[in-house]
């Protein structure tokens, strides 16, 4: 039973950090460092670096910047685009670090699964934000951003304190993500198609047929 508990705890921490990193990496790092420094978690050796004061200060500053950038329509999409190259590899690294010094094969497996999960949660967030940005009012962005922040902080806490429940919830999220992503992608293509056609019409000289 102890072995099963250890497996579920390690799996929840590994995949939980990867999932959260795909949504908000800096909130994930800061929350993890805070929990470690307050004695709420004993981090595996490869993750103890996140509790370092310098890392916490850096992640706190970046979270402060992201907190505002993520609530500005248009800016949030640009921010997400840049962080495609940051959140996904960071999610893979955190997932690998969470399994501890088991063996290289386990760490590589965790990195592959963690990177894939981070990519999925990042794509779900970024794609849904593109669709939300089609709404003229800013309140939907604020609600989405705050909800994501709360979900990340609560998720990191839950994967540490209630690993089995978190894994059940994560399985539900993955199923929802598999169902949502094709629909989100279809909506994103329509949005960008509309923008391209709009600018294309504006660049056509007066008197010319754009179809020619």
N, C-alpha and C positions, 0 to 999 in steps of 0.2 A: 504493500500500500504506500509506503514511504517513497519507493521508486516511482510509482505512478504520480504521486503528488509532486515529486521533483521534476518529472517530465512535463507535467501540465504547467508548473510554475515557470520553467525555463521557456517553454513554447509560448506561453502567454506574454512573457516579457519580451522575447525576441520578436514575435510578430506584432505585438502591441506597439513597440517603439517604431517598427517599420511603417505600420499603418499611420501612426500619428505624425511621423516625419513627412509623409506625403502630403499632409494637410497643412501643418505648421511646424516646421523643423525647430524654430527657435523657442517656441513655447514648450515643445517636447524636451529639448535640452535643459532649459531653465527649470522646468518642473522636476525632471529627473535629478538634477543637481541639488535642488532644494530638498527633495525627499531624502537624498543621501546625506546631506549635511545635517538634517534634523533627526537622523537616526531611524527613519521610517523604512529604509531598505539598505541591505548590504549588497553593494554592486559587485558584479564579477570583476576580476582584475582588469580586463580589457576595457571596462566602462568607467573605471574609477576616475578617469581624466575629466569626466563631465562635472564632477564635484569640485574641481579646482576653481578657486575664486576668479582667476583670469577668464576661464571658459564661461563661468556664470555671468560675469560682467559683460563679456562679448555677446553671449546669447540674449542677455537682458536688453542690451542696447538695440540689437537687431530686432528683437520682438517688439520693442517700443516703436521702432520705425515701421515695422510690418503692421502693427496695430492700426496705424493711421492710413498707410498706403493701401491696405486691404479693404478699406471702407470707401475708397474713392472710385466711382465708376470709370472704367477704362484704365486707370492706373493699376487696379487690382489685376487686370488681365495681363498687362505688361510685366508686372511683378511675378505673376505665376509663370509666364513664359521664360523669364530669366531663371527662375528657381527650378525649372525642369532639370537643369544641369547640376543642381545642388541637392534638392530633396531626395531624389532617387538614389544616387550613390551614397548619400548620408544614411538613408534608410537601410541600405544593404550593409553598411559598416556597423551600424548600431545593432542590427539583427545578428550579425556574426559575433560581435563583441558580447552580446547577451548570453550566448551559449557557453561562454567560458572556455577554458583550455581542455576541451574534450579530445578532439583530434581534427586535423586539417579538413578531412572530408565532411565532418559535421559542420564546421565553420563555413566551408564553401557552400554547402547545401543551404544553410541559414541565410547566407548572403544572397544566393540566387532567389530564394523564396521571399526574403525580405525586400530585395530590390524590386521584384515583381509586384509585391503588395503595395510598396510605396508608390510605384508607377501607377497602379490602379487607383489608389486613393487620390493621388495628385491629379490624374486625368479627370476623375469624377468631379473634384473641386473646381479645377480650372475650366472644364467644359461647362459646368453648370453656371459658373460666373459669367461666361460669355453670353449665355442665354438670359441671365438676370439683368445684364447690362442693357438689354433691349428695352427694359422698362424705363420710362423717363424720370421716375422719382428715385431718390437715393436710399429710401428707407429699406428696400428689400436687400440692398448690399449690406447695410449695417446689420440687419437681422441675420443674414447668412454668415457674415464674418464673426459676429459675436457667438452665434450657435456653433461655428467651427472651433472657436477658441475654447468654449466650454466643453465641447466634445473631446478635444485633444487632452485638456487637463484632466477631465474626469476619466478618460480612457487610460491615460498613463497611471493614474491612481488605481483604477480598477484592475488593470493587468497585473499589478503588484499585490493588491490586497484580496482580490477575488478572481484568481486566474481562470477557474472553470467557467464561471458566469461570463467572464470577458470573452473566452474562446467561443462560447455559444453565441454571444452577441456578434463577435467578429465573423463567424460563419454566416450569420444572417446578413451582415453587411456585404460580404463577398457575393452572396447570391443576388442581393439587390444591385450591387455594382455590375455584375454580369448582365443583368436585365436592363439596367439604365444606360450603360456606356454606348451601345449602338444607337439608342434614341438621342442621347446627348450629342453624339457625333453627327447624326443626321441634322439636328437643329443647328449645330455650329456651322456645318457646311452651308446651310441656307442663309445664315447671318452673313458669313463672309462672301457668299455669292451675291447677296443683295448689295453689300458695300462695294464689291468690285464692279457690278453693273452700274451702280450709282455714279462712281467716279468715271467709269468708261463713257457714260452719257454726257457728263460734264465736259470731257475732253474732246468731244466731237464738235468740229466747227459748225457754225450756223449754216443751214442750207444743205448740209450733207446728210445722206441717209446712213445711219450707223450700221445698217445691215449690209452695206456694200463694202 
